[in-house]
Amino acid sequence: MGGFGSGQRWTKKVCVEGCTALDTSELKRMGLLVPRPAARNGTLRWYRKGASEPSSAVGYTIVVGETGGVLRLDYQMTRSREKLDYAVELVATTCHLGGRRWWFICPLTRNGMTCTRRVRKLYLCGSYFGCRYCHDLTYTSRQESDGRVYAALRRGPHHDFGDIRGMSVSQLGLTLKVLTAEQKRLDRLGKRLDRFTARRTKGQ
């Protein structure tokens, strides 16, 4: 296996686009989420664009029932040669218009507590597959948006952020947070100035 966790960085966060991802939609497309009494096994492979050889490969054994299942993963990390073998729970929910929607239950443990978050994708960051929240991952587009907003703030609190009609929801949210933080900073400076002025006036 190679290339795991090689996301782009603006801050210390890794981007999901640089991580190997397990996707329930892909498992469904492969026919692996059809309920069967017997276990099935094989190898999941990931290819970089234009490559004929897989960049990553993970062995699996899967057992799927009507409402849930278990996906067992078996692989070895390239650099550390660490061998991993662990299970990921699968659950199915009923859609309003019929059919099922499949989810992974995040198997990671943080601060002594198992995540158990229900997600469509699990990402390999480090040695284990886990949800985006446990791995503290972000998106490339989000980092680029964050970078532009923070750069604007560094150029000055009154910098023109541009036409808000062209911003995404995440950009608008971050812009609001930045401007709110700047307003609080100015409020604190204003209060300090008022206290300083009051002391000077009292001393005269």
C-alpha positions as a Markdown table, in Angstrom:
| # | Residue | x | y | z |
|---|---|---|---|---|
| 1 | Met | 0.0 | 0.0 | 0.0 |
| 2 | Gly | 1.2 | 3.5 | -0.8 |
| 3 | Gly | 0.3 | 7.1 | -0.9 |
| 4 | Phe | -2.0 | 7.0 | 2.2 |
| 5 | Gly | -2.7 | 10.3 | 3.9 |
| 6 | Ser | -0.9 | 12.4 | 1.3 |
| 7 | Gly | -3.4 | 15.3 | 1.3 |
| 8 | Gln | -2.7 | 18.9 | 0.4 |
| 9 | Arg | -2.2 | 21.2 | 3.4 |
| 10 | Trp | -2.9 | 24.9 | 4.0 |
| 11 | Thr | -3.0 | 24.5 | 7.8 |
| 12 | Lys | -2.2 | 21.3 | 9.6 |
| 13 | Lys | -5.3 | 19.6 | 8.4 |
| 14 | Val | -5.2 | 16.9 | 5.8 |
| 15 | Cys | -7.7 | 17.0 | 2.9 |
| 16 | Val | -10.0 | 14.1 | 2.1 |
| 17 | Glu | -9.0 | 14.2 | -1.5 |
| 18 | Gly | -5.6 | 13.0 | -0.6 |
| 19 | Cys | -6.8 | 10.0 | 1.5 |
| 20 | Thr | -7.8 | 6.5 | 0.4 |
| 21 | Ala | -11.6 | 6.3 | 0.9 |
| 22 | Leu | -14.0 | 3.5 | 1.6 |
| 23 | Asp | -17.4 | 4.4 | 0.1 |
| 24 | Thr | -20.6 | 2.5 | 0.7 |
| 25 | Ser | -21.8 | 3.6 | -2.7 |
| 26 | Glu | -18.8 | 1.9 | -4.3 |
| 27 | Leu | -19.4 | -1.3 | -2.3 |
| 28 | Lys | -23.1 | -1.2 | -3.5 |
| 29 | Arg | -22.0 | -0.7 | -7.1 |
| 30 | Met | -19.7 | -3.8 | -6.7 |
| 31 | Gly | -22.7 | -5.9 | -5.5 |
| 32 | Leu | -21.1 | -6.4 | -2.1 |
| 33 | Leu | -24.1 | -5.0 | -0.2 |
| 34 | Val | -26.6 | -7.5 | -1.5 |
| 35 | Pro | -27.7 | -9.7 | 1.5 |
| 36 | Arg | -26.2 | -13.2 | 1.4 |
| 37 | Pro | -25.8 | -15.8 | 4.2 |
| 38 | Ala | -22.2 | -16.6 | 3.1 |
| 39 | Ala | -19.1 | -14.5 | 3.6 |
| 40 | Arg | -17.4 | -13.0 | 0.5 |
| 41 | Asn | -13.8 | -12.0 | 0.3 |
| 42 | Gly | -11.5 | -10.3 | -2.1 |
| 43 | Thr | -9.3 | -7.2 | -2.6 |
| 44 | Leu | -10.3 | -3.5 | -2.9 |
| 45 | Arg | -7.9 | -1.5 | -5.1 |
| 46 | Trp | -7.4 | 2.2 | -5.7 |
| 47 | Tyr | -5.8 | 3.6 | -8.8 |
| 48 | Arg | -4.3 | 7.1 | -9.3 |
| 49 | Lys | -5.5 | 8.8 | -12.5 |
| 50 | Gly | -3.9 | 7.4 | -15.6 |
| 51 | Ala | -2.1 | 4.6 | -13.6 |
| 52 | Ser | -2.3 | 0.9 | -14.5 |
| 53 | Glu | -1.0 | -0.3 | -11.2 |
| 54 | Pro | -3.0 | 0.1 | -8.0 |
| 55 | Ser | -1.7 | 2.7 | -5.5 |
| 56 | Ser | -3.4 | 1.0 | -2.6 |
| 57 | Ala | -4.9 | -2.4 | -1.9 |
| 58 | Val | -6.9 | -3.7 | 1.0 |
| 59 | Gly | -8.1 | -7.3 | 1.5 |
| 60 | Tyr | -11.7 | -7.7 | 2.8 |
| 61 | Thr | -14.2 | -10.2 | 4.0 |
| 62 | Ile | -17.8 | -9.1 | 4.1 |
| 63 | Val | -21.0 | -10.6 | 5.5 |
| 64 | Val | -24.2 | -8.7 | 4.8 |
| 65 | Gly | -27.7 | -9.3 | 6.1 |
| 66 | Glu | -31.0 | -7.5 | 5.6 |
| 67 | Thr | -30.3 | -4.6 | 8.1 |
| 68 | Gly | -26.6 | -4.8 | 8.7 |
| 69 | Gly | -23.3 | -6.5 | 8.2 |
| 70 | Val | -19.6 | -6.6 | 8.9 |
| 71 | Leu | -16.7 | -5.6 | 6.7 |
| 72 | Arg | -13.4 | -7.0 | 7.9 |
| 73 | Leu | -10.3 | -5.2 | 6.5 |
| 74 | Asp | -6.8 | -6.8 | 6.2 |
| 75 | Tyr | -3.8 | -4.8 | 4.9 |
| 76 | Gln | -0.2 | -3.8 | 5.6 |
| 77 | Met | 1.2 | -0.3 | 5.7 |
| 78 | Thr | 4.0 | 0.2 | 3.2 |
| 79 | Arg | 6.4 | 2.2 | 5.3 |
| 80 | Ser | 6.0 | 0.8 | 8.8 |
| 81 | Arg | 5.1 | -2.7 | 7.5 |
| 82 | Glu | 2.4 | -2.7 | 10.2 |
| 83 | Lys | -0.3 | -5.3 | 9.6 |
| 84 | Leu | -3.9 | -4.4 | 10.3 |
| 85 | Asp | -6.9 | -6.6 | 10.7 |
| 86 | Tyr | -10.1 | -5.2 | 12.1 |
| 87 | Ala | -13.9 | -5.1 | 11.5 |
| 88 | Val | -16.1 | -2.2 | 10.5 |
| 89 | Glu | -19.8 | -2.5 | 11.2 |
| 90 | Leu | -22.4 | -1.8 | 8.4 |
| 91 | Val | -26.0 | -0.7 | 9.0 |
| 92 | Ala | -28.8 | -0.1 | 6.6 |
| 93 | Thr | -31.6 | 2.4 | 6.9 |
| 94 | Thr | -34.9 | 2.5 | 5.0 |
| 95 | Cys | -35.4 | 5.3 | 2.5 |
| 96 | His | -38.7 | 7.1 | 2.3 |
| 97 | Leu | -39.2 | 6.2 | -1.3 |
| 98 | Gly | -38.2 | 2.6 | -0.7 |
| 99 | Gly | -34.9 | 0.7 | -0.8 |
| 100 | Arg | -32.0 | 0.8 | 1.6 |
| 101 | Arg | -29.2 | 3.2 | 2.3 |
| 102 | Trp | -26.0 | 1.7 | 3.7 |
| 103 | Trp | -23.7 | 3.3 | 6.2 |
| 104 | Phe | -20.4 | 2.6 | 8.0 |
| 105 | Ile | -20.2 | 2.9 | 11.7 |
| 106 | Cys | -16.9 | 4.6 | 12.4 |
| 107 | Pro | -14.7 | 2.2 | 14.4 |
| 108 | Leu | -12.2 | 4.7 | 15.8 |
| 109 | Thr | -11.7 | 5.5 | 19.4 |
| 110 | Arg | -10.9 | 9.0 | 20.7 |
| 111 | Asn | -10.3 | 10.0 | 24.3 |
| 112 | Gly | -11.3 | 6.5 | 25.4 |
| 113 | Met | -14.7 | 6.6 | 23.6 |
| 114 | Thr | -15.7 | 4.7 | 20.4 |
| 115 | Cys | -17.0 | 7.2 | 17.8 |
| 116 | Thr | -19.9 | 5.1 | 16.4 |
| 117 | Arg | -20.7 | 7.9 | 14.0 |
| 118 | Arg | -22.8 | 6.7 | 11.0 |
| 119 | Val | -21.1 | 7.8 | 7.8 |
| 120 | Arg | -21.1 | 7.0 | 4.1 |
| 121 | Lys | -17.3 | 7.2 | 3.7 |
| 122 | Leu | -14.4 | 6.2 | 5.8 |
| 123 | Tyr | -10.9 | 7.6 | 5.2 |
| 124 | Leu | -7.5 | 6.1 | 5.7 |
| 125 | Cys | -5.4 | 8.7 | 7.5 |
| 126 | Gly | -2.5 | 7.1 | 9.4 |
| 127 | Ser | -3.1 | 3.4 | 10.0 |
| 128 | Tyr | -6.8 | 3.1 | 10.3 |
| 129 | Phe | -10.0 | 3.9 | 8.3 |
| 130 | Gly | -12.2 | 6.3 | 10.2 |
| 131 | Cys | -14.7 | 9.1 | 9.6 |
| 132 | Arg | -13.7 | 12.6 | 8.6 |
| 133 | Tyr | -14.5 | 14.0 | 12.0 |
| 134 | Cys | -12.2 | 11.6 | 13.9 |
| 135 | His | -9.3 | 12.2 | 11.5 |
| 136 | Asp | -10.1 | 16.0 | 11.6 |
| 137 | Leu | -10.0 | 16.1 | 7.8 |
| 138 | Thr | -11.1 | 19.0 | 5.6 |
| 139 | Tyr | -11.8 | 19.6 | 1.9 |
| 140 | Thr | -9.4 | 21.2 | -0.6 |
| 141 | Ser | -12.1 | 23.7 | -1.6 |
| 142 | Arg | -12.6 | 24.6 | 2.1 |
| 143 | Gln | -9.0 | 25.1 | 2.7 |
| 144 | Glu | -8.7 | 27.4 | -0.3 |
| 145 | Ser | -11.7 | 29.3 | 0.8 |
| 146 | Asp | -10.3 | 29.6 | 4.4 |
| 147 | Gly | -7.0 | 30.7 | 3.0 |
| 148 | Arg | -8.5 | 33.5 | 1.0 |
| 149 | Val | -10.6 | 34.8 | 3.9 |
| 150 | Tyr | -7.7 | 34.7 | 6.4 |
| 151 | Ala | -5.4 | 36.4 | 3.9 |
| 152 | Ala | -7.9 | 39.1 | 3.5 |
| 153 | Leu | -8.0 | 39.6 | 7.2 |
| 154 | Arg | -4.3 | 39.8 | 7.4 |
| 155 | Arg | -4.3 | 42.6 | 4.8 |
| 156 | Gly | -6.5 | 44.6 | 7.2 |
| 157 | Pro | -9.9 | 44.5 | 9.0 |
| 158 | His | -11.5 | 46.7 | 6.4 |
| 159 | His | -10.4 | 44.7 | 3.4 |
| 160 | Asp | -13.1 | 44.2 | 0.8 |
| 161 | Phe | -14.0 | 40.5 | 0.8 |
| 162 | Gly | -15.5 | 40.8 | -2.7 |
| 163 | Asp | -19.0 | 40.1 | -4.0 |
| 164 | Ile | -20.7 | 37.8 | -1.5 |
| 165 | Arg | -23.0 | 36.5 | -4.2 |
| 166 | Gly | -20.1 | 34.5 | -5.5 |
| 167 | Met | -19.3 | 32.9 | -2.1 |
| 168 | Ser | -20.2 | 29.4 | -1.1 |
| 169 | Val | -22.1 | 28.7 | 2.2 |
| 170 | Ser | -18.9 | 27.6 | 3.9 |
| 171 | Gln | -17.1 | 30.8 | 2.7 |
| 172 | Leu | -19.9 | 32.9 | 3.9 |
| 173 | Gly | -19.9 | 31.1 | 7.3 |
| 174 | Leu | -16.1 | 31.6 | 7.7 |
| 175 | Thr | -16.3 | 35.2 | 6.6 |
| 176 | Leu | -18.9 | 35.9 | 9.2 |
| 177 | Lys | -16.8 | 34.2 | 11.9 |
| 178 | Val | -13.8 | 36.3 | 10.9 |
| 179 | Leu | -15.7 | 39.5 | 10.9 |
| 180 | Thr | -17.4 | 38.7 | 14.2 |
| 181 | Ala | -14.0 | 38.0 | 15.8 |
| 182 | Glu | -12.6 | 41.3 | 14.4 |
| 183 | Gln | -15.6 | 43.2 | 15.7 |
| 184 | Lys | -15.1 | 41.7 | 19.2 |
| 185 | Arg | -11.4 | 42.8 | 19.0 |
| 186 | Leu | -12.4 | 46.3 | 18.1 |
| 187 | Asp | -15.0 | 46.3 | 20.9 |
| 188 | Arg | -12.3 | 45.3 | 23.4 |
| 189 | Leu | -10.0 | 48.1 | 22.2 |
| 190 | Gly | -12.8 | 50.6 | 22.4 |
| 191 | Lys | -13.5 | 49.6 | 26.0 |
| 192 | Arg | -9.8 | 50.0 | 26.9 |
| 193 | Leu | -9.7 | 53.4 | 25.2 |
| 194 | Asp | -12.8 | 54.5 | 27.2 |
| 195 | Arg | -11.2 | 53.4 | 30.5 |
| 196 | Phe | -8.0 | 55.1 | 29.6 |
| 197 | Thr | -9.8 | 58.3 | 28.7 |
| 198 | Ala | -11.9 | 58.2 | 31.9 |
| 199 | Arg | -8.7 | 57.9 | 34.0 |
| 200 | Arg | -7.1 | 60.8 | 32.2 |
| 201 | Thr | -10.2 | 62.9 | 32.7 |
| 202 | Lys | -10.4 | 62.0 | 36.3 |
| 203 | Gly | -6.8 | 62.9 | 36.9 |
| 204 | Gln | -7.1 | 66.4 | 35.4 |
